Amino acid sequence: MTAPLFDLTGKVALITGSSRGIGRSIALRMAEHGARVVISSRSQPACQAVVDEITSLRGSDRAIAIEANISSKDQLAALVAGTLTRLGRIDVLVCNAASNPYYGPLREITDQQFAKTLDNNIVSNHWLVQLVAPDMIERRDGAIIIVSSIGGLRGSPALGAYNISKSADMQLARNYAVELGPHNIRVNCIAPGLIRTAFSRALWENPRILSAAVAETPVRRIGEPDEVAGAAVFLACAAGQFTTGHTLVVDGGLTVASGAMG
């Protein structure tokens, strides 16, 4: 018999921004498929709440919480070091945490807002890959997943800096896929469309924006966090072992139908 395609038993998955939204769903589903998961965000109590949830479902040894702010390289280094100390390895890295401090025309964004967007959404992911790569290279195995956005494939009159950062994440994955592939490490992106999370609440709670998004999307609805989690599980498991340097779009068909829907 061949090994199961969707089994993460014995794997350790480190997931940033996992106290809520897409990151939380990824953590819950990876734990469901056997992984031990590290819940991380800026709030230790919020992380612990997810750990408690996973513990109640999967057992006391299946999740730990380590607080970290993605804007701090020192805190990310402590996050990775703490994971290796407590769990012994990192098999899966999910770079999910991101920020969007500005909504409006790109030409009016301040230097501080622009720099924060790029630092938190690109540079922090680069730091994390640098930090986990040595352990993965030594074991000749690993899966790295960057949560990007379909914004990285499109222009926007109000989310320009965010979209630029998400487009760069796709190239970050492509470059690292080439560099780390010879070490049996896969690096991919997931590009969600509009997902019902607190992060995107300003969009889906706006009736005009929601109505337009639903009308343009072939499945005629917005997405749910679990639907992104499924893609992450695929990329982390044996099922995704021959997939690298790829951006997996999870948007209900919006990007392929833009401008074509009636």
N, C-alpha and C positions, 0 to 999 in steps of 0.2 A: 504494500500500500504506500502511496505517496503521502507526504506530510500535508496537513490541512492548509488550505490557502489563506484562511482568515483566522489565524491563531497567533496570539501575542504572549502566550504563556512563557514566563521566565524573562520577558523583556522589561526594560525600564524605559519609560517615556517621560521626558521633561517637557512640560507644556507651559509657555508663558501666557499671561493674560487669561488664566484658566479658572478664575473665581466666578466668572459669569459668561453668558453668551456663547459664542462659538467655541471658545477655549474650554469652557465647562463641559459642553456637550462632547467635545473630542476626548476629554479626560474620562468622562463617564463611560463612553463607548469603548475606549481602549482598555479600561479596567474590565469592562464586560467581556472583552475578548482575551483576558488573561494577563494583561500588563500590570506592573506596579507603576503608579503614576506619581509625578511630582507636580503639585499644584502651586503655581506661583503668580503673584501679582503684587501691587504696592501695599495691599492690606492683609496682614497676617490673619485677623479674625475672619475676613471673607474667604481666604484660602482654607482656613481650618473648617469652615462650614461645609465646603465641598469635600474635604477629607472625611468629615463625619458622615456625609451622605454616602460616599463610596464605602466607608467602613461598615455602615449599616447594611449595605447591599452585598459586599464582596468579602468582608473580613478585615481584621485589624492590621494586616501586613500589606495592604494593597495601595495605600496612598500616604504621602507625607506632604506637609506644607512648608515652603521656604519663601519668605517674603523677598522681593527684589524689585527695584525700579529699573526699567530698561534704559533709562537715560544715564545710568551710572555704570561704567565699565567695571568698577570695583565690586559693585553689588552683583553684577552678572557673573563675575569671576567667583564670588563667594557662593552664588547659586549653583554653579557647576561643581565647584569643589565640595560643597555640602552634599550634593547628590552623590558624587563619587564616594565620599566618606561613608554616607549612611546606606547607600544601596549598591555600591560597588562598581557600577557601570552606567553608561547611557547608551541605549540602543536606538532610541528614537528621540529626535529633537523637533519640537513643533514651535516655530517662531510665530506666535499668534498676536501678541500684544502690539498695539499701535496707537497712534494718537492723531487727532485732526483738530488743531487749535484754531483753525480759521475757516470760515465759510463766506465766500465772496469772490470778486474778480481777482485773478492772479496778479494783475498789475497794481493792486492796492495792498497786497500782503506786506507786512513789515518784515524786515530782515530777521528779527527774532522769531517770528512765527514760521517763516520759511525754513530757517535753520532747525528749529525744533521738529518740524515735520520730517525733514530729511534725516536728522539724527535718530529720532525714535523709530522711524519706519524702515530705514535702510541700514544705517551704521550699526545700530544695536543688533540687527540680524547678522551682520558681518562679524561683529564681536563674538556672538554666540557660536557661530560656525567655527571661528578660530579656536574658541575655548573647548568645544567638544570634539573637534577633529582628531587631536592626538590620541585620545582613548579609542576612538573608532578605527583609526589607522592601525593602531597596535593590534586590535582584534580582527582587523580586516572585515568589518561589518558595520553597517549603520544606515539609518534612514533619516534624512533631514527634510522637513516640510515647512515651507514659508507660506503663511496665509496672506495672499495678496488681495486683489480685487479686480472686478471687470473694469473698474475705473482706470486701471493700467493699460487697458486696450482702447480707451475712448477719450475724447476731449470733454471738457465740462466748463461752463461759464462760472461755476461757483466752487468747484472742488479741484482746481488746477494743481495746487501743490501736493495734495493728497494723491491725485492720480499720477503725478510725476514720480512720487516715491514708490507707488505700487508697480509702476512700469519698471522702475529700477530693480525692484525685488525679483521680477521675472528674469532679468538679465543676471542678477546675483546668483540665482538658482542655476541658470545655464552655465555660467562660468565655473561655479563650484562643482557642477555635475561633471564637467570635463576634467577638472583638476583632481577630484576625489574618486572618480569612477574607477581608476586603476587599483584603488584600495578597497573596492567592493562597497563603496558608500554611494547611496543614491540621494540626489537632491532635487526636489520638485517644489512647485508652487500650486496652491489652490487659489482660484480667482472666483470668489462668490459674487453673486449679484446682490440685490437688495434682500437682506435677511432680517427677520424680526428679532432684533437684539436691542439692548439699551444703547449701544454705540451708535446705531443708525436710527434711533427713535425720532429724531428731528425730521427724517425723511418720511418714514412710513406713518407717522402721526399727522403729517400734512396731507389733507384730503386731495389736494391738487396733484402733488407729487405721487402719492399712492395710486390714484386713479390712472395717471399717465403710465406709471410703471406696470400696473396690471394689464392695461390695454395693449401695451407693446410686447408683453411677455406671452409666448405661445401657450404656456400652461395656465395663463390668466390668474396668477396669484404671485405673491412674494414667497421667499423661501423661509425655512425654519432651521435653527442651528443644527439639529440632528442630521439634516440633509448634507451639511458640510462635513459633519463628523464622519459620515460613511465614507466620504472620499479620503479623509485622512487615514482611516483604518485601512483602506485598500492600499494606499501608498506606503504604509508602515509594515504591512504584512508580506508574506511570501507571494501573495497575489500580485504585488507591485514590484517584484524583484528585477524585472527587465524594463522598468519605467524610470527614466531619469532625465533631468533637464527639461521636463515637461511642465506646462501650465494647464492644469485641469480646471476647466470652467464649469462652475456650478451655478447656473443663473436662470434655469427654466427656459432656456433658448433665447434670452433677450438679445445677446450680442449677434446671433446669427439672423435675427429677425428685425433688427432695428431698421426703420425706414420702410419695411415691407408689410407691416401689419395694417389691416384695414380697421 
